[in-house]
């Protein structure tokens, strides 16, 4: 056996052990101490595949709620402790995962800059463009994250999702634009959705009206259309500000 064969053999053994620990870490039939042991081994391994295996623990819903939360918190802290070394695994997992709330929390802690955070989210959202999607949960979570991200470009990425087919996604986009407070980017698309005859959701119109009232944005160029669609709890003042009627708080 040559030297190369020895190294390959060692690598194969490591891959086999890693695969075993990943399988145990995401098994709902394993006992919590067994999963913790596997999680510790993966954290100690530290390779991209091992850290991706750790991230997969977030997708498992264990029947015992307290233990489930403890294990996920442990995984979260273990990944955060790796710093930017965990970023490739986080990027990879975000692309494939159906629910991303936990890995997004990890991203917020390990990204070195807001630009880096935004780049990761853009990369993932590129796979979830506005339009029909059987399960929009991931889109909603990503838009929620973007809404809270302090970055000048965030609003521009959120705005196209006002035209998504799913009402929950559109609501998340509205919420994100209101949170961003970027009037140059958000005002016109929000007004266009508000006055659209294709939009039949009162919930969405209420959130837009509430947002405009909170932010003090004017309805320039849309006054007549806005008045026709304005929910009963709101009114327009002379300048074009949406105001909540007295007693409707």
LINRA-V584003 format. One record per backbone hydrogen bond with DSSP energy under -1.0 kcal/mol. NH is the residue of the N-H (numbers start at 0). CO is the residue of the C=O. If there is no record, write none. Layout:
nh:NH co:CO
nh:NH co:CO
//
This chain:
nh:5 co:1
nh:6 co:2
nh:7 co:3
nh:8 co:4
nh:9 co:5
nh:10 co:6
nh:11 co:7
nh:12 co:8
nh:13 co:9
nh:14 co:10
nh:15 co:11
nh:16 co:12
nh:17 co:13
nh:18 co:14
nh:19 co:15
nh:20 co:16
nh:21 co:17
nh:22 co:18
nh:23 co:19
nh:24 co:20
nh:25 co:21
nh:26 co:23
nh:34 co:30
nh:35 co:31
nh:36 co:32
nh:37 co:33
nh:38 co:34
nh:39 co:35
nh:40 co:36
nh:41 co:37
nh:42 co:38
nh:43 co:39
nh:44 co:40
nh:45 co:41
nh:50 co:46
nh:51 co:47
nh:52 co:48
nh:53 co:49
nh:54 co:50
nh:55 co:51
nh:56 co:53
nh:57 co:54
nh:58 co:55
nh:59 co:56
nh:64 co:62
nh:67 co:63
nh:68 co:64
nh:69 co:65
nh:70 co:66
nh:71 co:67
nh:72 co:68
nh:73 co:69
nh:74 co:70
nh:75 co:71
nh:76 co:72
nh:77 co:73
nh:78 co:74
nh:79 co:75
nh:80 co:76
nh:81 co:78
nh:82 co:79
nh:84 co:81
nh:85 co:82
nh:86 co:83
nh:89 co:85
nh:90 co:86
nh:91 co:87
nh:92 co:88
nh:93 co:89
nh:94 co:90
nh:96 co:92
nh:103 co:99
nh:104 co:100
nh:105 co:101
nh:106 co:102
nh:107 co:103
nh:109 co:105
nh:110 co:106
nh:116 co:112
nh:117 co:113
nh:118 co:114
nh:119 co:115
nh:120 co:116
nh:121 co:117
nh:122 co:118
nh:123 co:119
nh:124 co:120
nh:125 co:121
nh:126 co:123
nh:127 co:124
nh:139 co:135
nh:140 co:136
nh:141 co:137
nh:142 co:138
nh:143 co:139
nh:144 co:140
nh:145 co:141
nh:146 co:142
nh:148 co:145
nh:150 co:148
nh:153 co:150
nh:156 co:152
nh:157 co:153
nh:158 co:154
nh:160 co:157
nh:161 co:158
nh:162 co:159
nh:163 co:160
nh:169 co:165
nh:170 co:166
nh:171 co:167
nh:172 co:168
nh:173 co:169
nh:174 co:170
nh:175 co:171
nh:176 co:172
nh:177 co:173
nh:178 co:174
nh:179 co:175
nh:180 co:176
nh:182 co:180
nh:185 co:181
nh:186 co:182
nh:189 co:185
nh:190 co:186
nh:191 co:187
nh:192 co:188
nh:193 co:189
nh:194 co:190
nh:204 co:200
nh:205 co:201
nh:206 co:202
nh:207 co:203
nh:208 co:204
nh:209 co:205
nh:210 co:206
nh:211 co:207
nh:212 co:208
nh:213 co:209
nh:214 co:210
nh:215 co:211
nh:218 co:239
nh:221 co:218
nh:225 co:221
nh:226 co:222
nh:227 co:223
nh:228 co:224
nh:229 co:225
nh:233 co:230
nh:234 co:242
nh:236 co:240
nh:242 co:234
nh:244 co:232
nh:247 co:244
//
